[in-house]
Amino acid sequence: MQRRAVVLGALLVAAGASAAPSPAEQARIQRLIAYVEGQTSVRFVRNGSAYSSKDAAKFLRRKFEKMGEHVTTAQQFIDQIASKSSTSGEIYLIRFPDGRQIPAARFLGDELARMDRGA
């Protein structure tokens, strides 16, 4: 009996390690990326360089394609993929036309909360 529990636990860990988002979470992630793309008045600051919303969306899509198996929810996408550089560790920022900047995690988290409220 104990051996079965160990084997079952190992299988669950292995399955979770390569999990991908469900179709519903995939749609939420794609909606967040589309939101970024539509915010044409802001700049996406990554590793010290500012990018257009279109370039930011393209970058997030590629990064999600590369690393998406490591997340299962839209919140995890924000936390693990869309918030900071996986190479430098620098956080991504959103720069508004007035020069104000906020972390991309906050920008995307606010939009995710708005989506969840149905607004």
C-alpha positions in Angstrom: 0.0 0.0 0.0 2.8 2.4 0.9 4.6 1.7 -2.4 1.4 2.5 -4.3 1.2 5.9 -2.6 4.8 6.7 -3.4 4.3 5.7 -7.1 1.0 7.7 -7.3 2.7 10.7 -5.7 5.6 10.5 -8.2 3.2 10.3 -11.1 1.3 13.3 -9.9 4.4 15.3 -9.5 5.6 14.3 -13.0 2.2 15.2 -14.5 2.2 18.6 -12.8 5.7 19.4 -14.0 4.7 19.4 -17.6 1.1 20.7 -17.3 -0.2 23.2 -19.7 -3.1 25.6 -19.3 -6.6 24.4 -19.9 -8.4 25.7 -23.0 -10.2 28.2 -20.8 -7.0 29.5 -19.2 -5.3 29.5 -22.6 -8.1 31.8 -23.8 -7.6 34.1 -20.7 -3.9 34.3 -21.4 -4.5 35.1 -25.1 -7.0 37.8 -24.0 -4.3 39.4 -21.8 -1.8 39.4 -24.6 -4.5 41.0 -26.9 -5.1 43.6 -24.2 -1.4 44.5 -24.2 -1.4 44.7 -28.0 -4.4 47.1 -27.9 -2.8 49.5 -25.5 -1.1 51.6 -28.2 -0.5 54.6 -25.9 1.8 52.8 -23.5 5.3 51.4 -23.9 6.5 48.0 -22.7 9.9 48.3 -21.0 12.0 45.2 -21.0 15.6 45.1 -19.9 15.9 48.9 -20.2 14.5 49.2 -23.7 11.0 50.4 -24.5 8.8 48.6 -27.0 5.5 49.2 -28.7 2.4 47.4 -27.5 2.4 45.4 -30.8 6.1 44.3 -30.2 5.3 43.5 -26.6 2.4 41.3 -27.6 4.6 39.5 -30.1 7.3 39.0 -27.5 4.8 37.7 -24.9 3.3 35.2 -27.5 6.7 33.8 -28.3 7.7 33.6 -24.6 4.4 31.9 -23.8 5.0 29.4 -26.7 8.4 28.6 -25.2 7.6 28.5 -21.5 3.8 27.9 -21.5 4.1 24.3 -20.3 5.3 25.7 -17.0 2.1 27.5 -16.2 -1.5 26.4 -15.8 -3.4 29.6 -15.1 -3.5 33.2 -16.4 -2.2 34.4 -13.0 0.8 32.1 -13.3 1.4 33.4 -16.8 1.6 36.9 -15.4 3.8 35.9 -12.4 6.2 33.6 -14.3 6.3 34.8 -17.9 4.9 38.3 -18.4 6.4 40.1 -15.4 10.2 39.7 -15.6 13.0 38.7 -17.7 13.9 35.0 -17.4 17.5 35.9 -18.3 18.3 39.1 -16.4 15.6 38.8 -13.7 14.6 42.5 -14.3 11.0 43.3 -14.0 9.0 44.4 -17.0 7.4 47.8 -16.8 4.6 49.7 -18.5 5.4 53.3 -19.3 2.4 55.6 -19.7 2.5 58.7 -22.0 3.0 61.0 -18.9 6.2 59.1 -18.0 4.7 57.2 -15.1 5.7 53.6 -14.9 4.2 50.6 -13.2 5.2 46.9 -13.0 3.8 44.9 -15.9 2.6 42.4 -13.2 0.3 45.1 -11.8 -0.9 46.3 -15.2 -1.8 42.7 -16.3 -3.1 41.7 -12.8 -5.5 44.7 -12.9 -6.7 43.6 -16.3 -7.1 40.0 -15.2 -9.2 41.2 -12.2 -11.3 43.4 -14.6 -11.8 40.4 -16.9 -12.9 38.2 -13.9 -15.4 40.8 -12.8 -16.9 40.7 -16.3 -16.3 44.4 -16.9 
